[in-house]
Amino acid sequence: MEMYKSNDGKTFITLQAPYLTGTGRGYYAASAFCPDDAPGRDGYIPVYELRWEILPEEKYDPEYLDESCACNWDNIADYFEVSEMPESEKAEYME
């Protein structure tokens, strides 16, 4: 999948393609993990939800532009931990 870096320098690898969600204009979200996170004693690493803000209407009109233009993909607006996954599974996403 894709690799993204947050403004605080944390690197993420997505587990899925970003998707449109939320109310109003909404936002784009994707589940991801940080390849630098160490596993806990149980062998699991955190899974995060990444969020990107949709650009203002004067910069992005979905009638005329595709989703690749919807957000500043280099600027993760927010991220937070939502679940966890076995550390052994991250290799399949890093190829």
C-alpha positions as YAML, in Angstrom:
chain: A
units: angstrom
residues:
- id: 1
  name: MET
  ca: [0.00, 0.00, 0.00]
- id: 2
  name: GLU
  ca: [1.02, 3.65, 0.22]
- id: 3
  name: MET
  ca: [3.42, 5.29, 2.66]
- id: 4
  name: TYR
  ca: [2.59, 8.65, 4.28]
- id: 5
  name: LYS
  ca: [4.36, 10.84, 6.82]
- id: 6
  name: SER
  ca: [2.60, 12.99, 9.42]
- id: 7
  name: ASN
  ca: [3.62, 16.55, 10.27]
- id: 8
  name: ASP
  ca: [5.25, 15.24, 13.46]
- id: 9
  name: GLY
  ca: [7.43, 12.86, 11.43]
- id: 10
  name: LYS
  ca: [5.61, 9.58, 12.14]
- id: 11
  name: THR
  ca: [5.57, 7.28, 9.09]
- id: 12
  name: PHE
  ca: [2.51, 5.21, 8.20]
- id: 13
  name: ILE
  ca: [1.75, 2.45, 5.71]
- id: 14
  name: THR
  ca: [-1.90, 2.15, 4.75]
- id: 15
  name: LEU
  ca: [-3.80, -1.10, 5.04]
- id: 16
  name: GLN
  ca: [-6.39, 0.11, 2.53]
- id: 17
  name: ALA
  ca: [-6.91, 2.88, 0.02]
- id: 18
  name: PRO
  ca: [-8.24, 6.14, 1.52]
- id: 19
  name: TYR
  ca: [-12.03, 6.41, 1.33]
- id: 20
  name: LEU
  ca: [-14.52, 9.27, 1.62]
- id: 21
  name: THR
  ca: [-16.43, 9.38, 4.91]
- id: 22
  name: GLY
  ca: [-17.98, 11.85, 7.36]
- id: 23
  name: THR
  ca: [-20.81, 14.34, 7.03]
- id: 24
  name: GLY
  ca: [-21.08, 17.46, 4.87]
- id: 25
  name: ARG
  ca: [-18.01, 17.61, 2.62]
- id: 26
  name: GLY
  ca: [-16.55, 14.88, 4.82]
- id: 27
  name: TYR
  ca: [-12.92, 13.80, 4.85]
- id: 28
  name: TYR
  ca: [-10.83, 10.92, 3.58]
- id: 29
  name: ALA
  ca: [-9.72, 8.19, 5.98]
- id: 30
  name: ALA
  ca: [-7.63, 5.02, 5.87]
- id: 31
  name: SER
  ca: [-6.40, 2.43, 8.34]
- id: 32
  name: ALA
  ca: [-2.62, 2.27, 8.69]
- id: 33
  name: PHE
  ca: [0.25, 1.14, 10.87]
- id: 34
  name: CYS
  ca: [3.60, 2.69, 11.70]
- id: 35
  name: PRO
  ca: [6.47, 0.39, 10.66]
- id: 36
  name: ASP
  ca: [8.58, 1.87, 13.47]
- id: 37
  name: ASP
  ca: [6.15, 0.92, 16.27]
- id: 38
  name: ALA
  ca: [7.54, -1.87, 18.45]
- id: 39
  name: PRO
  ca: [5.16, -4.72, 19.24]
- id: 40
  name: GLY
  ca: [3.81, -5.12, 22.73]
- id: 41
  name: ARG
  ca: [4.43, -8.22, 24.82]
- id: 42
  name: ASP
  ca: [1.48, -9.81, 23.05]
- id: 43
  name: GLY
  ca: [3.13, -9.35, 19.62]
- id: 44
  name: TYR
  ca: [0.63, -6.73, 18.40]
- id: 45
  name: ILE
  ca: [1.23, -3.25, 16.99]
- id: 46
  name: PRO
  ca: [-1.21, -0.31, 16.92]
- id: 47
  name: VAL
  ca: [-3.48, 0.33, 13.93]
- id: 48
  name: TYR
  ca: [-4.33, 3.99, 13.31]
- id: 49
  name: GLU
  ca: [-6.99, 5.86, 11.41]
- id: 50
  name: LEU
  ca: [-5.45, 8.54, 9.22]
- id: 51
  name: ARG
  ca: [-7.56, 11.50, 8.13]
- id: 52
  name: TRP
  ca: [-7.11, 14.01, 5.34]
- id: 53
  name: GLU
  ca: [-9.17, 17.18, 4.98]
- id: 54
  name: ILE
  ca: [-10.85, 17.77, 1.64]
- id: 55
  name: LEU
  ca: [-9.61, 20.91, -0.07]
- id: 56
  name: PRO
  ca: [-11.93, 23.95, -0.16]
- id: 57
  name: GLU
  ca: [-14.47, 24.07, -2.99]
- id: 58
  name: GLU
  ca: [-12.50, 26.71, -4.89]
- id: 59
  name: LYS
  ca: [-9.55, 24.26, -5.08]
- id: 60
  name: TYR
  ca: [-11.43, 20.98, -5.54]
- id: 61
  name: ASP
  ca: [-14.71, 20.45, -7.35]
- id: 62
  name: PRO
  ca: [-15.60, 16.74, -7.49]
- id: 63
  name: GLU
  ca: [-17.63, 17.30, -10.67]
- id: 64
  name: TYR
  ca: [-14.49, 18.24, -12.60]
- id: 65
  name: LEU
  ca: [-11.56, 16.65, -10.74]
- id: 66
  name: ASP
  ca: [-10.90, 13.08, -9.62]
- id: 67
  name: GLU
  ca: [-10.26, 12.00, -6.03]
- id: 68
  name: SER
  ca: [-6.48, 12.19, -6.43]
- id: 69
  name: CYS
  ca: [-6.95, 15.99, -6.31]
- id: 70
  name: ALA
  ca: [-9.35, 16.00, -3.34]
- id: 71
  name: CYS
  ca: [-6.80, 16.42, -0.55]
- id: 72
  name: ASN
  ca: [-3.26, 17.44, 0.13]
- id: 73
  name: TRP
  ca: [-2.17, 13.81, 0.51]
- id: 74
  name: ASP
  ca: [1.20, 14.93, 1.93]
- id: 75
  name: ASN
  ca: [-0.57, 16.53, 4.90]
- id: 76
  name: ILE
  ca: [-2.33, 14.10, 7.27]
- id: 77
  name: ALA
  ca: [-4.84, 16.26, 9.16]
- id: 78
  name: ASP
  ca: [-5.14, 13.85, 12.10]
- id: 79
  name: TYR
  ca: [-4.43, 10.30, 13.19]
- id: 80
  name: PHE
  ca: [-5.40, 8.21, 16.18]
- id: 81
  name: GLU
  ca: [-5.14, 4.62, 17.36]
- id: 82
  name: VAL
  ca: [-8.22, 2.52, 16.63]
- id: 83
  name: SER
  ca: [-7.16, -1.11, 17.06]
- id: 84
  name: GLU
  ca: [-4.17, -3.42, 16.78]
- id: 85
  name: MET
  ca: [-2.81, -6.14, 14.53]
- id: 86
  name: PRO
  ca: [-0.21, -8.89, 14.82]
- id: 87
  name: GLU
  ca: [3.25, -7.51, 14.09]
- id: 88
  name: SER
  ca: [3.84, -10.53, 11.85]
- id: 89
  name: GLU
  ca: [1.23, -9.24, 9.34]
- id: 90
  name: LYS
  ca: [2.96, -5.95, 8.52]
- id: 91
  name: ALA
  ca: [5.41, -7.57, 6.07]
- id: 92
  name: GLU
  ca: [2.65, -8.25, 3.53]
- id: 93
  name: TYR
  ca: [1.90, -4.49, 3.32]
- id: 94
  name: MET
  ca: [5.54, -3.41, 3.05]
- id: 95
  name: GLU
  ca: [6.34, -5.17, -0.25]
...
